[in-house]
Amino acid sequence: MVFSFSVSATKVQHIKRVSIRGIQNISKNSILRVIQSNVLKNRNLMNVSNLIVCLKNTNRFIKINTVKCNDTLILSIREFPKINSISVIGINHIKVEYINFMLKKFSFTKKGFFCMVNCNDFFSNLKKKYEHQGYLSVKFKLMIIRNINNTVELKVIVDEGIPSIVSRIYINDEKNFLKKKIFANLSVSKNNLLWNFFSVHQYNSVQFKNLLHKLHIFYVRQGYLDFKIKSVQKYLSVDKKNIIIKLNIYEGSQYYIKRILMHACDKLYDYSSIDKVQQSLLNSLYCESTINQAKIDFENVYSPFGLSNARVFFHSEINKRNHSVFLYVGTDVLERCTIENVFFSRHSKIGNKFLNIYVHHGKHDFFDENYVVRSCKNLFKTGLFDVIQVHAKKYLNNINKIDIFYNFQVSKDTRKMNVSTNYDKNRGLLLKLFLLDKNLFETGSEFYVKVLKNFADTDVKIHLLKPVGSLKNFFFRSDFFYNFVHKRYLFAHKYIDRLLGFSSSLYTSSVKHKKFSVSFGYEKIKVICKTPYITLYQYFSSFSDKSLSTSKISNFFVNDFFIKYIFDFNNVKEKDFSKKGYHAKFVGKFTLPISDNFYHKLFFNFNQYVSWENIHDMILHNFLEFGTGFTSGNHVFPFYENYKFYSKKTKSGFQDNSIGPTAVYYRHKNNLISSQQNKNSSNLFASAKYIGGNVLIHANTELLFPNIQTVKKIFNVLQMGVFLDAVNIWNVSKSLSIPLYLISSSKSIRDLDSTHISVGAFMRWMSFFGPVTFDVSAPLYPYGVTSNRLNEYGMSFS
C-alpha cells in the first residue's frame, strides 16, 4: 500500500475557507479542529505540511491532497475503511484475554479503522507468542469483506498446527555429571492424552530460559563457580515438528574451602564442638549443601545452651587462581533462654505423667527448638494424637524466660473392638475376638486381647505396653499367651504345643535410629510324640531317667525360663519402592539354669540399600542373615528351636521350609531306641518333612532397575529387578550324629549339606490396593530338585 501526500505550497496566506472532500465515516468537525489548532499558532500563515502531518498521525487516512483555489483550501481525503465486525477463529492454546489485549493494542476493534500496517504488526506479535509456546508451524489468514460505505468485516483464521517437540538436547561437556542427573527436575514436559501413556517434551521458550537458569544454578551449587553457557544452538526439522538443541557449556573446576576464620569471642560456648564443625568444613566442597549443613551444625552447637535464636552467617573470599575459598564465619549470639514452665492442655484426657516421658525438656532447662520437635515426633508415634500444637511465650519483664504450651487433639479411635472369622489351612475355621485400647485408664498405656477359638483349640494373647516414668525413652511391655488343644483333636502338622507363657521386657523407642530391648520370659511346651523320629528320640534321651520316668513320651512337658535381648539399627529411608540406608538387627536368647533346656541362640540380620546414581539410578539390595544355636554338656539343642528357611523378605527359587535336614524315622513299637544296634538297623528311612537345623546362612542380592517413565504413567510406580539367592541350613550338634550312610541311597539326604542357589527376576507394581509382586525363578544348584520344593513363579500381595 502506497501513501501519497500532495501539497501546492508549504506555507500559504489568506485562507478564509476550508473545503473537505471524500470523507464517509469521519466527521468534518474532527478535521476542522486539527486545522484550527494549526491556524491558531500563526493567524497570518498556514503551514500545510504540519497540517498533513497532524492528520496523518490520527492513523485514519490513506491519502491526503491539498489544493488552494483563491482563498479556499481544498482537502481531498481518502480514509481507512471502518471495521464493522472482527472475529478470530482457530485459537485454542492462547488465552482469550491476551487476544483481546492484542486486538485493542493494534486498533483492531469494532468501529475502529482498518490499517494493513497494524495488521502485519498484530500477526508478527501473535506469531512470536505461539513460537514461545512451541507452535513453530503456525499460519495466519485474513479475510476482508468490503462494503459499499467504506466499511469492512474482518475474519482472522489461525492454523496453530502441532507443537514442536524437543527431540534431543546435547551438552558438549559431561565429564562430571550424567545428563539424566543434570536435567532431573529441570526438563520441560507436558502430559498428552490416552491416560498419560506418553510423555512428550514440548518446546517453550520461556521455560527453556528458566531451564538454562536452573542449569547454571545447579552447577554453581555443586561448586563450579566458573560455569558458563557459551552458546545455545537450535535446529529445526524440515516440517518444524522436532527441535534439536545443542548447549555449549564450560564447567571449570570445583572450589574447595581451604581456610576458615571464626572470631575468638564466638567460641565461648563449647569450643570443642565448634572446632569439630570447623575441621569438618576444611577441604570440603564449597557448594550450597555444604554451607547449609554447616549452618545447621553451628546452630546445633549453640541450641543446647539455650541459644536457639543464635544467627550464623558466612562471608567468602574466592581465589580463582587455585580454586580455593576463604570462609569467614560470624555468629550473632543473644542471651540464653531458659524454660520457666511447661503446660499441657487440660482437655487432652491423658495424664501429665505419661506426657512427661516423651517431652525432652522441663522447668529451668535451656530452651532448644530441636527438643520440641523431637518431643512432638515421639508423641505422634504413640498413635494417640491427631494434632499437636506448640507455642512459646516470653515474659514481658524478662525476655530470657519462656513458657511452653502444648495443645493436643487426642485421636478418637484409640479403642477398637471387633469380632470376625478367620480361616487357617491347618486349624480350619476360627472365631476371632480382638480388643485394643491405646489409652488404658487415660494413662497412655496400650492393652489388647486377641482370642482365636474353634472346636479343637483355643489361642489367647494378652499384651500390655506402659511407658516407664523414671526412664526417658524406655517402655515396659508384658505379654501372656495361652493355647489349649483338645486331646481328641491332634493336628498332623503339630509336634509341639506351646501351652502357656509370659514375658516382660524393657525396651527403648528409636533414638538416633537405634533400639534396644531386654526381656525375661517363661514358656511351658508340650512335645507331641505322634510320629517319632530319631531327632525327637535323641532329644528325649538327653533328659535324665527321672524326668522320663515321670512323663509319658506321648505327653512330654518342657519348662523354659529365658532371657532375650535385641539390638536394632535402622536408618533406611524409603518412598514407594525406592530405599536407601542400612538395617541391622541382632537377637540373642539363652535359657536359665533352672530350665529343662540349656541353650544359647544367636541371630543376625542385615539389609543394605545402595543407590547407584551414576549407573542409571539403580539400587543394589544386599541381604544377609546368620543364625546359630549351641549347648553345653550333655544337653541337646531343642529341635523345635531349629532355624527353618523362609523367604518373606527376599526372593528365592525354593519354597519356604524346603531346605535343610529332614526327619529320619524309625519303625518301631512305642519304646525308646535302647541300643546302638537298633540305631544302625535298616529300619531307618528318610522323610520329606524338614525339621531345620541349628546353623543358618542366607545371602541374597537384588539389583533393582529404575522406574520406566513410559509405563510409570499407567502403573503409578513400577519396579523391576533380578536376584541371586543362596541359603543353607545345617545341624552340627554332636549328639545328633546319625549314621546316614545307612540311607545314603536317598538323594534328598545326600543334598542336605549343599548350598542351595537360585536366580530369578521380579516386577513390583504399586497398585491402588497395595504392592503386588510377580516373580519367576530357577535353581542353579543343586540340580534335579523335585518340583514340590521349587518356587518357579509366584505372585504376592502386601
C-alpha positions in Angstrom: 0.0 0.0 0.0 1.4 3.4 -1.0 0.7 6.6 0.9 0.6 9.8 -1.2 0.5 13.4 0.2 0.4 16.3 -2.3 0.8 20.0 -1.4 1.0 23.1 -3.6 2.9 25.2 -1.1 4.4 24.8 2.3 3.0 28.0 3.8 0.1 29.8 2.3 -1.7 33.0 3.2 -5.1 34.5 3.0 -7.1 31.3 3.7 -10.7 32.1 4.6 -12.4 28.8 3.9 -11.5 25.1 4.0 -13.3 22.6 1.8 -13.1 18.9 2.8 -14.0 16.2 0.2 -14.0 12.3 0.2 -14.8 11.5 3.8 -17.5 9.0 4.7 -17.1 7.7 8.3 -15.3 10.7 9.9 -17.0 13.9 10.8 -15.8 17.2 9.3 -15.6 18.8 12.7 -12.8 16.5 13.9 -10.7 17.5 10.8 -11.5 21.2 11.3 -10.4 21.0 14.9 -7.0 19.8 13.7 -6.9 22.7 11.1 -8.0 25.2 13.6 -5.3 24.3 16.1 -2.7 24.7 13.3 -4.0 28.1 12.3 -4.1 29.4 15.9 -0.4 29.1 16.1 0.1 31.6 13.3 -3.0 33.6 12.2 -1.3 35.0 9.1 0.2 31.9 7.7 -1.0 28.3 7.5 1.7 25.5 7.5 0.1 22.9 5.2 2.9 20.4 5.8 2.3 20.5 9.5 -1.4 20.2 8.9 -0.9 17.0 6.8 1.4 15.5 9.4 -1.2 16.1 12.1 -3.9 14.5 10.1 -1.6 11.6 9.3 -0.9 10.9 12.9 -4.5 10.2 13.6 -4.0 6.9 11.6 -7.3 7.3 9.9 -6.3 8.4 6.4 -4.8 6.6 3.4 -4.3 9.7 1.1 -4.4 13.5 1.6 -4.2 16.0 -1.3 -4.4 19.8 -0.8 -5.2 22.5 -3.4 -5.6 26.2 -3.0 -8.3 27.9 -5.0 -8.4 31.7 -4.4 -9.0 32.0 -0.6 -10.2 28.4 -0.2 -8.1 25.4 0.8 -9.5 22.2 -0.7 -8.6 18.9 1.1 -9.2 15.7 -0.9 -9.0 12.9 1.7 -9.2 9.1 1.3 -9.9 7.5 4.7 -9.2 4.0 6.0 -12.2 1.7 6.0 -14.1 1.4 9.2 -14.3 -2.0 10.9 -17.9 -3.2 11.4 -17.0 -6.6 13.0 -14.0 -8.7 13.7 -13.8 -12.4 14.6 -10.9 -14.7 15.4 -11.2 -18.4 14.6 -8.9 -21.4 15.4 -7.2 -20.2 18.5 -7.1 -22.9 21.2 -3.8 -22.5 23.1 -3.7 -18.8 23.6 -5.8 -17.1 26.3 -8.8 -15.1 25.1 -7.7 -12.2 27.4 -4.4 -12.0 25.6 -6.0 -12.0 22.2 -8.4 -9.2 23.2 -5.5 -7.2 24.6 -3.5 -7.5 21.3 -6.5 -6.6 19.2 -7.0 -3.4 21.2 -3.3 -2.6 21.2 -3.2 -2.6 17.4 -6.6 -0.9 16.9 -8.4 -4.0 15.8 -11.7 -3.1 17.5 -15.2 -2.7 16.4 -15.8 0.8 14.9 -12.1 1.2 14.6 -10.2 1.9 11.3 -8.5 -0.9 9.4 -4.8 -0.4 8.7 -2.8 -3.1 7.0 0.4 -2.0 8.8 -1.2 -2.6 12.1 -2.5 -5.9 10.8 1.0 -7.0 10.0 2.3 -5.9 13.4 -0.6 -7.9 15.1 0.3 -11.1 13.2 4.0 -10.7 13.9 3.5 -10.4 17.7 1.0 -13.2 17.7 3.4 -15.4 15.9 6.1 -14.7 18.5 3.7 -15.7 21.2 3.0 -19.0 19.6 6.7 -19.7 19.0 7.3 -19.1 22.7 4.9 -21.8 23.5 6.4 -24.2 20.9 4.0 -23.8 18.0 6.6 -23.1 15.3 4.4 -24.1 12.3 1.5 -21.7 13.0 -0.1 -20.0 10.0 -2.4 -16.9 9.7 -5.0 -15.9 7.2 -7.0 -12.6 7.0 -10.4 -12.5 5.2 -11.6 -8.9 4.3 -15.2 -8.4 3.3 -15.7 -4.8 1.9 -19.0 -3.0 2.0 -20.3 0.0 -0.1 -19.9 2.7 2.6 -16.2 2.1 3.1 -16.6 -0.4 5.9 -15.1 -3.9 6.2 -15.8 -7.1 8.1 -12.6 -9.0 9.2 -12.1 -12.7 10.0 -8.7 -13.8 11.4 -8.2 -17.5 10.7 -5.4 -19.2 12.7 -4.0 -22.7 11.9 -2.0 -23.5 15.0 -0.6 -26.8 13.8 1.0 -29.2 16.2 3.5 -28.2 18.9 7.2 -28.7 18.2 8.9 -31.4 20.3 12.4 -31.2 21.7 13.7 -34.5 20.4 17.2 -34.2 21.8 19.4 -31.9 24.0 23.1 -32.2 23.5 25.7 -31.0 26.0 29.2 -30.7 24.8 30.9 -31.4 28.2 29.5 -34.0 30.6 32.7 -35.0 32.5 31.4 -34.6 35.9 27.6 -35.2 35.8 25.4 -37.5 33.9 22.8 -35.9 31.6 20.0 -37.6 33.5 21.2 -36.1 36.8 21.6 -32.6 35.2 18.1 -32.5 33.8 16.4 -34.2 36.8 13.5 -32.0 37.8 14.7 -29.4 35.2 13.1 -30.7 32.0 10.1 -29.1 30.4 7.4 -31.8 30.0 3.8 -31.9 29.2 1.4 -34.9 29.5 -0.6 -36.0 26.5 -3.9 -37.8 26.3 -4.6 -41.5 26.3 -4.3 -41.8 30.1 -1.0 -40.0 30.0 0.5 -43.0 28.3 3.2 -40.9 26.6 5.2 -38.1 27.9 6.4 -35.5 25.4 8.9 -32.6 25.8 7.2 -29.6 24.2 9.3 -26.6 23.4 8.6 -23.4 25.3 11.0 -20.5 25.1 10.2 -19.0 28.5 10.5 -22.3 30.3 13.6 -23.1 28.3 15.2 -19.9 29.5 14.3 -20.9 33.1 15.8 -24.3 32.3 19.1 -22.7 31.4 19.0 -20.6 34.5 18.4 -23.6 36.7 21.2 -25.4 34.9 23.5 -22.6 35.8 22.3 -22.7 39.4 22.8 -26.5 39.5 26.5 -26.3 38.6 27.1 -23.4 40.9 25.5 -25.3 43.8 27.9 -28.2 43.0 30.9 -25.9 43.4 31.5 -25.0 39.8 31.7 -21.2 40.3 33.2 -20.5 36.8 30.4 -22.3 35.0 29.2 -20.6 31.8 26.8 -21.3 29.0 28.8 -20.3 25.9 26.1 -20.7 23.3 22.7 -22.3 22.6 22.0 -23.6 19.1 18.6 -24.8 17.9 18.0 -26.9 14.8 14.5 -27.3 13.4 13.5 -30.2 11.2 12.0 -29.5 7.8 8.4 -30.0 9.0 9.2 -27.9 12.1 7.9 -30.7 14.3 11.2 -31.5 16.0 13.9 -29.4 17.6 17.4 -30.4 18.4 19.2 -28.2 21.0 22.9 -28.1 21.5 24.4 -26.5 24.6 28.0 -25.4 24.6 29.0 -25.1 28.3 32.1 -24.5 30.3 32.2 -26.2 33.6 35.5 -25.1 35.0 36.9 -26.5 38.3 35.3 -27.1 41.6 36.1 -24.8 44.5 37.1 -26.1 48.0 37.2 -24.5 51.4 40.9 -24.1 52.4 40.7 -21.7 55.3 38.1 -20.9 58.0 38.2 -17.9 60.2 36.0 -17.5 63.2 36.3 -14.8 65.9 37.5 -16.0 69.3 34.6 -14.4 71.1 32.2 -16.6 69.2 33.9 -19.7 70.7 32.8 -19.0 74.3 30.3 -21.9 74.1 31.5 -25.4 73.7 34.8 -24.7 71.9 35.5 -28.4 71.2 32.2 -28.8 69.3 32.7 -25.7 67.2 36.2 -26.8 66.4 34.8 -30.2 65.1 32.5 -28.3 62.8 35.3 -26.2 61.5 37.5 -29.3 60.9 34.7 -31.0 59.0 34.4 -27.9 56.7 38.1 -27.8 55.8 38.9 -29.2 52.4 35.2 -29.8 51.7 33.5 -28.8 48.5 32.2 -25.2 48.5 28.6 -25.6 47.5 25.1 -24.9 48.7 24.6 -28.2 50.6 27.9 -27.8 52.4 27.1 -24.3 53.6 23.5 -25.2 54.6 24.7 -28.2 56.6 27.5 -26.1 58.2 24.8 -23.5 59.3 22.7 -26.3 60.9 25.8 -27.8 62.6 26.8 -24.4 64.1 23.3 -23.7 65.3 23.1 -27.1 66.9 26.2 -26.3 68.9 24.5 -23.3 70.5 21.0 -24.7 70.8 21.6 -27.0 73.8 22.8 -23.9 75.8 19.6 -22.0 75.3 20.9 -20.1 72.3 18.4 -21.4 69.8 18.0 -17.9 68.4 21.7 -17.6 67.5 22.2 -16.4 63.9 25.0 -17.8 61.8 26.2 -16.0 58.7 29.0 -16.6 56.2 31.3 -14.5 54.0 33.5 -16.0 51.4 36.6 -14.8 49.5 37.1 -16.6 46.3 40.6 -17.2 44.9 40.2 -18.1 41.2 43.9 -18.9 40.8 44.0 -22.0 42.9 40.2 -22.5 43.0 40.0 -22.1 46.8 37.7 -20.3 49.2 38.5 -18.4 52.4 35.4 -18.7 54.6 34.6 -16.2 57.3 32.1 -17.5 59.9 30.2 -15.0 62.1 27.6 -15.5 64.8 25.1 -13.2 66.4 24.7 -14.8 69.8 22.0 -13.4 72.1 21.4 -14.1 75.7 20.3 -17.6 76.9 16.7 -18.6 77.1 15.5 -20.9 79.8 12.2 -22.7 80.3 10.2 -21.4 83.2 7.2 -23.7 82.9 5.8 -26.4 80.6 2.0 -26.5 80.3 -0.2 -29.2 78.8 -3.8 -28.7 77.7 -6.2 -30.0 80.4 -8.7 -31.5 77.9 -6.1 -33.9 76.5 -7.6 -36.9 78.5 -4.0 -38.1 79.0 -2.1 -37.8 82.3 0.8 -35.4 82.6 3.0 -38.3 83.9 2.6 -40.0 80.5 3.4 -36.8 78.6 6.5 -36.0 80.6 8.0 -39.3 79.4 8.0 -38.0 75.8 8.8 -34.3 76.4 12.5 -33.9 76.5 12.6 -30.6 78.5 11.4 -29.4 81.8 11.5 -26.5 84.1 14.7 -24.5 84.2 16.2 -26.3 81.2 17.7 -24.4 78.4 15.2 -23.8 75.6 16.1 -25.8 72.4 13.7 -26.0 69.4 15.2 -29.4 68.5 14.0 -30.8 71.7 10.5 -29.5 71.0 10.5 -31.1 67.5 11.8 -34.4 68.9 9.1 -34.5 71.6 6.3 -33.9 69.1 7.7 -36.7 66.9 7.8 -39.2 69.8 4.3 -38.2 70.8 2.9 -38.8 67.3 4.5 -42.3 67.2 2.2 -43.3 70.1 -0.8 -43.1 67.7 -2.8 -41.2 70.4 -2.8 -37.8 68.8 -4.2 -36.2 65.6 -2.9 -32.7 66.1 -0.2 -31.3 68.4 0.3 -27.5 68.6 3.2 -26.0 70.5 3.9 -22.3 71.1 6.4 -20.5 73.3 5.7 -17.3 75.2 8.3 -14.9 76.6 7.9 -12.9 79.8 7.4 -9.2 79.5 9.7 -8.3 82.3 12.3 -11.0 81.4 12.6 -12.0 77.7 15.1 -14.7 78.6 12.4 -16.8 80.3 10.0 -18.9 78.2 6.8 -20.8 78.9 6.0 -23.7 76.6 2.4 -24.6 75.9 1.4 -28.0 74.4 -2.1 -28.3 73.0 -3.3 -31.8 72.0 -6.1 -33.2 70.0 -6.4 -36.8 71.0 -7.4 -39.3 68.4 -11.0 -40.6 68.8 -10.2 -44.1 67.6 -7.9 -45.2 70.5 -10.3 -48.0 71.4 -11.3 -50.8 69.0 -13.2 -54.0 69.3 -14.3 -56.4 66.6 -15.4 -60.0 66.2 -14.6 -61.8 62.9 -13.9 -65.1 61.4 -10.6 -66.4 60.2 -9.5 -69.5 58.3 -6.3 -71.3 58.7 -5.4 -74.2 56.4 -4.0 -76.2 59.3 -6.5 -75.2 62.0 -9.7 -74.8 60.0 -12.3 -72.1 60.6 -11.6 -69.8 63.6 -13.7 -67.3 65.5 -11.6 -64.2 66.2 -12.2 -61.7 69.1 -10.0 -58.6 69.2 -9.9 -55.8 71.8 -7.5 -52.8 71.6 -7.2 -49.8 74.0 -4.3 -47.4 73.3 -5.1 -45.2 76.3 -6.0 -47.6 79.1 -7.4 -45.6 82.1 -6.2 -42.4 80.4 -2.6 -43.3 81.3 -1.3 -43.7 77.7 -0.8 -47.5 78.3 -1.7 -49.9 75.5 -3.7 -53.0 76.1 -5.0 -55.6 73.7 -6.5 -59.1 73.9 -6.8 -61.4 70.9 -8.7 -64.7 71.1 -8.8 -67.4 68.4 -11.3 -70.2 69.1 -12.8 -73.2 67.3 -13.9 -76.7 68.4 -10.4 -78.0 68.5 -8.2 -75.4 70.1 -8.1 -72.0 71.8 -5.5 -69.4 71.4 -5.3 -66.4 73.8 -2.9 -63.5 73.6 -2.8 -60.6 76.1 -0.5 -57.6 75.7 0.2 -54.6 77.9 2.5 -51.7 77.0 3.3 -49.0 79.5 5.9 -46.2 79.4 8.4 -46.1 82.3 8.1 -42.8 84.1 11.5 -42.8 85.7 13.5 -43.6 82.5 13.3 -41.4 79.3 12.5 -43.3 76.1 12.0 -46.6 78.0 8.9 -48.7 77.9 7.7 -51.7 79.8 5.9 -54.5 78.0 4.1 -57.6 79.3 2.8 -60.4 77.1 0.9 -63.5 78.1 -0.3 -66.3 75.9 -2.3 -69.5 76.4 -3.0 -72.3 74.0 -5.3 -75.3 74.6 -5.9 -78.2 72.2 -8.4 -81.0 73.0 -6.8 -84.4 73.2 -9.1 -85.9 70.5 -8.1 -83.1 68.1 -4.4 -83.6 67.4 -3.3 -81.8 64.2 -1.0 -83.7 61.9 1.3 -80.7 61.4 2.0 -80.1 65.1 4.7 -81.8 67.0 4.8 -79.3 69.8 2.2 -77.2 71.6 3.3 -74.0 73.4 0.7 -74.3 76.2 1.3 -71.0 78.1 3.9 -68.4 78.7 4.6 -64.8 79.6 7.4 -62.3 79.0 8.2 -58.9 80.5 10.5 -56.7 78.5 12.1 -53.3 78.8 12.8 -51.6 75.6 13.6 -48.2 74.1 12.0 -46.2 71.4 14.0 -45.3 68.3 16.8 -42.9 69.4 19.2 -41.9 66.6 17.9 -44.9 64.5 18.7 -47.4 67.4 16.5 -49.6 69.5 17.4 -51.9 72.3 15.3 -54.3 74.4 15.8 -57.0 77.1 13.2 -59.4 78.3 12.6 -62.2 80.8 10.1 -64.9 80.0 8.7 -68.4 80.7 7.3 -71.0 78.3 5.6 -74.3 79.0 5.8 -76.5 76.0 4.1 -79.8 75.3 6.1 -82.2 73.0 3.6 -84.3 71.0 5.2 -87.6 70.0 2.7 -88.6 67.4 5.2 -89.6 64.7 8.5 -90.5 66.4 11.7 -89.8 64.6 15.4 -90.0 65.6 15.9 -86.3 66.4 12.9 -86.4 68.7 14.1 -89.6 70.5 17.6 -88.3 70.9 16.2 -85.1 72.4 14.3 -87.2 74.9 17.4 -89.2 75.6 19.3 -86.0 76.8 16.9 -85.7 79.8 17.6 -87.7 83.0 15.9 -91.0 83.6 14.0 -89.4 86.4 12.3 -87.0 84.0 11.5 -89.7 81.6 10.0 -91.9 84.2 7.6 -89.2 85.4 6.3 -88.4 81.9 5.0 -90.3 79.1 6.6 -89.8 75.7 3.3 -89.0 74.1 2.7 -86.3 76.7 6.1 -84.8 77.5 6.3 -81.2 79.0 9.2 -78.8 79.0 9.6 -75.7 81.2 11.9 -73.0 79.9 12.9 -69.7 81.6 14.8 -67.5 79.2 16.3 -64.0 78.7 16.1 -62.4 75.3 17.9 -59.3 74.1 17.5 -57.4 70.8 19.6 -54.6 69.2 18.1 -52.9 66.2 19.7 -50.2 64.0 17.6 -48.8 61.1 18.3 -45.7 59.1 16.6 -46.8 55.9 14.7 -44.1 54.1 12.1 -45.2 51.7 9.5 -43.8 49.3 7.3 -46.2 47.4 9.9 -48.8 46.2 13.0 -46.6 46.5 15.1 -47.3 49.6 18.5 -46.1 50.9 20.3 -47.0 54.0 21.1 -49.8 56.4 19.1 -52.0 58.7 20.9 -54.3 61.1 19.2 -56.5 63.8 20.8 -58.7 66.4 18.8 -61.1 68.5 20.0 -63.3 71.4 18.2 -65.8 73.6 19.5 -68.1 76.3 17.8 -70.2 78.9 18.5 -70.0 82.6 19.9 -73.0 84.6 16.5 -73.6 86.3 15.1 -74.6 82.9 14.7 -78.1 81.5 16.7 -77.0 78.4 20.0 -75.2 78.4 21.0 -73.5 75.1 22.1 -70.1 73.6 20.6 -68.9 70.4 22.0 -66.0 68.3 20.6 -64.4 65.1 21.9 -61.6 62.9 20.0 -59.9 60.1 21.4 -57.2 57.8 19.8 -55.2 54.9 21.8 -52.8 52.8 20.3 -50.5 50.1 22.9 -48.7 48.0 21.8 -46.3 45.3 23.9 -46.3 42.1 23.1 -42.8 40.8 26.0 -42.9 38.3 24.6 -46.1 36.8 21.1 -45.1 35.7 19.9 -44.7 39.3 19.8 -48.4 40.0 19.6 -49.7 43.6 21.6 -52.7 45.0 19.9 -54.5 47.9 22.2 -56.9 49.8 20.6 -59.2 52.4 22.4 -61.4 54.9 21.1 -63.4 57.8 23.0 -65.8 60.1 21.8 -67.9 62.9 23.4 -70.4 65.3 22.4 -72.3 68.4 24.6 -74.2 70.7 24.5 -76.0 74.0 27.0 -77.3 76.6 27.4 -80.6 78.4 25.0 -83.4 77.6 22.2 -81.0 76.6 20.7 -81.2 73.1 19.6 -78.2 71.2 15.8 -78.3 71.1 14.5 -79.4 67.8 11.6 -77.0 67.9 14.0 -74.1 68.1 15.7 -75.1 64.9 16.1 -72.5 62.1 14.0 -73.0 59.0 14.1 -71.3 55.7 11.6 -68.6 55.0 11.8 -66.0 52.1 9.3 -63.5 53.2 11.6 -60.5 52.9 13.6 -61.8 49.8 13.0 -63.6 46.6 14.1 -67.3 46.2 13.7 -70.1 43.7 12.9 -72.5 46.6 9.8 -72.8 48.6 9.6 -72.0 52.3 10.8 -74.7 54.6 12.2 -76.8 51.8 15.9 -76.6 52.7 17.9 -78.3 55.4 17.8 -81.5 57.3 14.7 -83.7 57.1 13.3 -86.1 59.6 14.8 -89.5 59.9 12.2 -92.0 61.0 12.5 -95.4 62.7 9.9 -98.1 62.5 9.4 -99.4 66.0 6.9 -100.0 68.7 6.3 -97.4 71.3 9.6 -97.7 73.1 12.8 -95.8 73.1 15.8 -96.8 71.0 17.9 -98.6 73.6 20.9 -99.8 71.7 23.4 -98.8 69.0 22.4 -102.0 67.2 18.8 -100.7 66.8 20.1 -97.3 65.6 22.1 -99.0 62.9 19.2 -101.2 61.8 17.8 -101.0 58.3 14.5 -99.6 59.7 15.9 -96.0 59.3 14.4 -94.1 56.4 14.2 -90.5 55.2 11.2 -88.3 55.2 10.1 -85.2 53.2 9.4 -83.3 56.4 12.0 -80.6 57.1 12.9 -80.1 60.7 15.6 -77.5 60.2 19.0 -77.1 61.9 20.9 -75.1 64.4 23.0 -73.1 61.9 21.6 -70.9 59.1 23.3 -68.8 56.5 21.2 -67.0 53.9 22.5 -64.4 51.5 20.5 -62.6 48.8 21.4 -59.8 46.3 18.8 -57.9 44.4 19.6 -55.4 41.6 16.6 -53.0 41.2 16.2 -51.1 38.0 14.9 -47.6 37.9 11.3 -46.8 37.1 10.4 -46.8 33.5 8.8 -43.4 32.7 6.5 -44.7 29.9 5.0 -47.4 32.0 5.0 -45.3 35.1 2.1 -43.2 33.8 -0.1 -46.3 33.8 1.1 -48.3 36.8 1.9 -45.3 39.1 5.1 -46.9 40.4 6.7 -49.9 38.7 10.0 -51.5 39.6 11.8 -54.4 38.1 14.8 -56.3 39.2 16.9 -59.5 39.2 18.1 -61.5 42.2 20.6 -64.2 43.3 19.8 -66.2 46.4 22.0 -68.6 48.4 21.0 -70.5 51.5 21.9 -73.5 53.6 20.9 -74.9 56.9 23.0 -77.5 59.0 22.6 -79.5 62.1 26.1 -79.6 63.7 25.0 -81.0 67.1 27.4 -83.8 68.1 24.6 -85.6 69.9 22.7 -86.0 66.6 25.4 -87.8 64.6 23.2 -90.3 62.9 24.9 -92.8 60.7 23.2 -91.6 57.5 25.4 -93.9 55.4 22.7 -96.5 56.1 20.3 -94.5 53.9 22.8 -92.9 51.5 20.8 -94.2 48.6 18.3 -91.4 49.2 19.2 -88.4 47.0 17.3 -85.9 49.3 19.6 -86.9 52.2 22.8 -86.5 50.1 21.9 -83.0 49.1 21.2 -81.7 52.6 24.7 -80.3 53.2 25.0 -78.5 49.9 24.2 -74.8 49.4 21.0 -74.1 47.5 21.4 -71.3 44.9 18.7 -69.8 42.7 18.4 -66.9 40.3 15.3 -65.0 39.0 13.6 -61.8 38.1 10.7 -59.9 39.6 8.4 -57.0 39.0 6.7 -54.9 41.6 3.6 -52.8 41.0 2.3 -50.2 43.4 -1.4 -50.7 42.7 -4.4 -48.9 44.2 -5.0 -51.8 46.6 -1.3 -52.2 47.7 2.0 -53.6 46.4 1.8 -56.6 44.0 4.9 -58.6 43.2 5.3 -61.1 40.3 8.4 -63.2 40.2 10.0 -66.0 38.2 12.9 -68.1 39.3 15.0 -71.2 38.6 17.5 -73.1 40.8 21.2 -73.1 39.8 22.3 -75.7 42.3 21.6 -78.5 43.2 20.2 -80.0 40.0 17.3 -82.4 39.9 15.4 -80.8 42.7 11.8 -82.1 42.9 9.2 -79.7 41.7 7.4 -79.5 45.1 10.5 -77.8 46.6 10.7 -75.2 43.8 9.2 -71.7 43.6 9.4 -71.2 39.9 6.9 -68.4 39.7 4.6 -66.6 42.0 2.5 -63.6 42.9 2.3 -61.9 46.3 0.2 -59.1 47.8 1.0 -56.9 50.8 
